[in-house]
Amino acid sequence: MKKILAAAAVTCDLSGHVHQLPKGNEDIEPVSLSQRLGGTGTYMGRVWNGLHLPYELLACAGSGVYGDAVKDMAEKEKLPLVHESDEIQGCTYHLIDDQGRSAEVDVPGAEYSFDEDWMAYEDGKDYNSLVLADDLLSGPDADMMLETLSWLECPVFFNASAGLDKMDEDILASVWGMQPMVFLQAADLLSWAKTGSDIAKGAKLLQKKTNAPVVVYTGKEGLYVEDGSQQLRTPDEDEMAAWNQEQLDTCAAALAAAMASGSDLRNAVMFARDLTLRFVKNKGVMEDFDWQEQKQRLVHILTWKA
């Protein structure tokens, strides 16, 4: 069975709970510390693991204490993290105060790198889709990565949920040239399109540029879809009002999974929406029976379509 090829980072996230966020250069001692995997590769990989879909991650783990931690945690989660580097692994620090406010410090390292040798012996016929994530496309090797992957003859999906503003304009132009289906937030679409508050107009402009569907997360108003011939909007849902990065990446992964499996766009968008709502309702914990239900829904969509 053909695989999804995903260029997305797997990172080491450190969370420290503090009574007050630092306001200057003062020292601060966390009340508690925790460590977990982060990055778009992690969040999307968990969805594909849950759905039992084959995929490959173009993600790298570096050396050092954080690199060792990433390798160990990825192995336990069965994330196919097969690329390693002698460069030092970075990490992301999250400070969270008693009121739930947070501050983030990103110390980048090997996790944002790419080596063209990773694809030297790969057969493009093994993949049914290419998923590009904006975290790796913001890395130092993004131009080489896009050039290396440009020979693949399969549909491209661009998960831009973390924001287009972090990406170089030339890199973004190269991505548009690959004619990807795009998933992004409304604020980023409007900032790029310069259409004021008109999401429909902005989505139309982007769709014309990529000649592929555009799916926009608009908050509690749902997902807005423009495919060039029709416009769709999923039902309003209060639980969609403030999806965080993990939830957005979960939605993007479910959408990419449904499309790669052969679903039509309308059903793929509803599948992604509903799976993410279940994820939110479960506070990020999906048990085996939750995944089994989602797999059955996807099979039903594909069977009904056939």
ABEGO torsion letter per residue (X at the ends): XBBBBBBBBBBBBBBBBBABBBABABBBBBABBBBBBBEAAAAAAAAAAAAGBBBBBBBBBBBEAAAAAAAAAAAAAGBBBABBBABBBBBBBBBBBAAGBBBBBBBBBAAABBBAAAAAABBAAABABBBBBAAAAABAAAAAAAAAAAABBBBBBBBAAAEAAABBAAAAAAAAAAGBBBBBBAAAAAAAAGAEABAAAAAAAAAAAAGBBBBBBAEAAEBBBBAGABBBBBBBBAAAABBBAAAAAAAAAAAAAAAAAGBBAAAAAAAAAAAAAAAAAAGGBBBAAAAAAAAAAAAAAAAAAX
